[in-house]
Amino acid sequence: MGAEQSIEVRAAGGDRAAFTALMTTTKADLYRFVRRYVGDEAEAHDVLQEAYASAWLAMRRYDPSRPFDVWLRSIALNKCRDWSRRRAVRRVVRGVMGLDAPEATAVGDEVPMPEARLDDQRRVEALQRALSDLPDALKAPLLLATLEGRSHAEIAAILRITPKAVETRIARARKRLAEGLARSPREGA
């Protein structure tokens, strides 16, 4: 290794400026992943901040020989899973299953073609519900592959499973997603 240390090595050594630079370069991609996972913009920002806070606290344990984005993605995925568990607990405590669903907070707008807009909105809501119903073990590989275009090998490294397990989980996720969409109620039909 030369005299100049990589930004990851400097961050692992406690250099806040280096860590901030790493955050800047990874924030957009990581936010997109978290946003798709949790399904809510405000919650995604909170989960993202939790992920970066945890990464900073664990930074001294980071192994610079391992890709930083894979290490960080693993932390973010764990934070997403924590969020899912907390959300499930809140649902049980409330005794209802849909208070935080997008349709509960939807506000109508004036649109020239309301039927088309409503159909589109229903499709998006059905997809979001079907995604949120997927178990974490299926949701994570599907989102990493489809939204981020990651290879099975990269996903396997992030999730600490085999590439074959990634392939199987993605196939199962797609099947369950299709089944969920097929079962989705068609209001007004």
C-alpha positions in Angstrom: 0.0 0.0 0.0 1.4 3.5 -0.9 1.9 6.4 1.4 -1.6 7.7 0.6 -4.4 5.9 2.4 -7.7 5.2 0.8 -10.7 7.1 2.0 -12.1 3.8 3.5 -8.9 3.3 5.5 -9.0 6.9 6.7 -12.6 6.6 7.7 -11.9 3.3 9.5 -9.2 5.1 11.4 -11.8 7.6 12.7 -11.4 10.4 10.1 -14.9 12.1 10.1 -14.2 14.0 6.9 -13.4 10.7 5.1 -16.6 9.1 6.5 -18.6 12.2 5.4 -17.2 11.9 1.9 -18.1 8.2 1.8 -21.6 9.1 2.9 -21.9 11.7 0.1 -20.9 9.2 -2.5 -23.2 6.4 -1.3 -26.2 8.3 -0.1 -28.3 8.4 -3.3 -28.0 4.7 -4.1 -28.5 3.7 -0.5 -31.5 5.9 -0.1 -33.2 4.4 -3.2 -32.7 0.9 -1.8 -34.0 1.8 1.7 -36.9 3.8 0.2 -38.0 0.8 -1.9 -37.6 -1.5 1.1 -39.6 0.4 3.6 -42.1 2.0 1.1 -42.3 5.4 2.9 -40.2 8.5 2.1 -40.0 9.9 5.6 -39.4 6.5 7.2 -36.7 5.8 4.6 -34.8 9.0 5.6 -34.9 7.8 9.2 -33.7 4.3 8.4 -30.9 5.8 6.2 -29.8 8.0 9.1 -29.8 5.0 11.5 -27.7 3.0 9.0 -25.1 5.8 8.7 -25.0 6.3 12.5 -24.5 2.5 12.9 -21.8 2.5 10.2 -20.0 5.3 11.9 -20.1 3.5 15.3 -18.9 0.3 13.6 -16.4 2.0 11.3 -13.3 0.9 13.3 -14.4 -2.7 12.7 -14.7 -2.2 8.9 -12.3 -4.3 6.9 -11.0 -2.1 4.1 -10.2 -5.2 2.0 -14.0 -5.7 1.7 -16.0 -3.4 -0.6 -17.3 -0.5 1.4 -20.7 -0.4 -0.4 -21.3 -4.1 0.4 -20.5 -3.5 4.1 -22.7 -0.5 4.2 -25.5 -2.2 2.3 -25.5 -5.0 4.9 -25.9 -2.5 7.7 -28.7 -0.7 5.9 -30.4 -4.0 5.2 -30.3 -4.8 8.9 -31.8 -1.4 9.7 -34.6 -2.1 7.2 -35.2 -5.4 8.9 -35.3 -3.7 12.3 -37.8 -1.2 10.9 -40.0 -4.0 9.5 -40.0 -5.7 12.9 -40.9 -2.5 14.7 -43.7 -1.9 12.1 -45.1 -5.3 12.7 -45.1 -4.7 16.5 -46.9 -1.4 16.0 -49.5 -3.1 13.8 -50.2 -5.7 16.5 -50.4 -3.1 19.2 -52.8 -1.0 17.1 -54.9 -4.0 16.3 -55.3 -2.8 12.7 -53.3 -3.6 9.6 -53.6 -0.6 7.4 -53.3 2.7 9.3 -49.9 3.4 7.7 -50.8 2.3 4.2 -50.5 5.0 1.5 -54.3 4.9 0.8 -54.9 6.1 4.3 -53.1 9.3 3.7 -53.8 9.8 0.1 -55.1 13.2 -0.9 -57.0 13.6 -4.2 -55.9 16.1 -6.8 -57.7 17.6 -9.8 -56.6 15.6 -12.8 -58.1 15.8 -16.3 -58.6 12.0 -16.5 -59.5 10.8 -13.0 -60.3 7.2 -13.9 -56.9 6.6 -15.4 -55.2 8.3 -12.5 -57.2 6.2 -10.0 -56.3 3.0 -11.9 -52.6 3.9 -11.9 -52.8 4.8 -8.2 -54.5 1.5 -7.4 -51.8 -0.5 -9.3 -49.0 1.3 -7.5 -50.7 0.7 -4.1 -51.3 -3.0 -5.0 -47.7 -3.4 -5.9 -46.5 -1.6 -2.7 -48.8 -3.8 -0.6 -47.6 -7.0 -2.4 -43.9 -5.9 -1.9 -44.5 -5.1 1.8 -46.1 -8.5 2.3 -43.0 -10.3 1.0 -40.8 -11.7 3.8 -37.5 -10.0 4.3 -35.6 -13.0 3.0 -37.4 -12.6 -0.4 -37.8 -8.8 -0.5 -34.1 -7.9 0.0 -32.7 -10.0 -2.9 -35.5 -8.9 -5.3 -34.9 -5.2 -4.6 -31.2 -5.5 -4.8 -31.4 -7.2 -8.2 -34.3 -5.4 -9.8 -33.9 -1.9 -8.5 -30.1 -1.7 -8.2 -29.1 -4.1 -10.9 -26.7 -6.0 -8.6 -25.4 -9.4 -9.7 -26.2 -12.5 -7.8 -22.7 -12.7 -6.5 -22.9 -9.1 -5.1 -26.3 -9.9 -3.5 -24.9 -13.1 -2.0 -22.0 -11.1 -0.5 -24.4 -8.5 1.0 -26.9 -11.1 2.4 -24.2 -13.7 3.3 -25.9 -16.4 1.3 -24.9 -18.4 -1.8 -25.6 -17.0 -5.4 -27.8 -20.0 -5.9 -29.9 -19.1 -2.9 -30.1 -15.5 -4.3 -31.4 -16.9 -7.6 -34.0 -19.1 -5.8 -35.2 -16.3 -3.5 -35.6 -13.9 -6.4 -37.7 -16.5 -8.3 -39.8 -17.1 -5.2 -40.2 -13.4 -4.6 -41.4 -12.8 -8.2 -43.9 -15.6 -7.9 -45.3 -14.4 -4.6 -45.4 -10.8 -5.9 -47.4 -12.0 -9.0 -49.7 -14.0 -6.7 -50.2 -11.0 -4.4 -51.0 -8.8 -7.4 -53.5 -11.3 -8.7 -55.2 -11.5 -5.4 -55.3 -7.7 -5.0 -58.9 -6.4 -4.7 -60.0 -4.4 -7.7 -62.1 -1.7 -6.2 -64.7 -0.2 -8.4 -64.4 -3.1 -11.0 
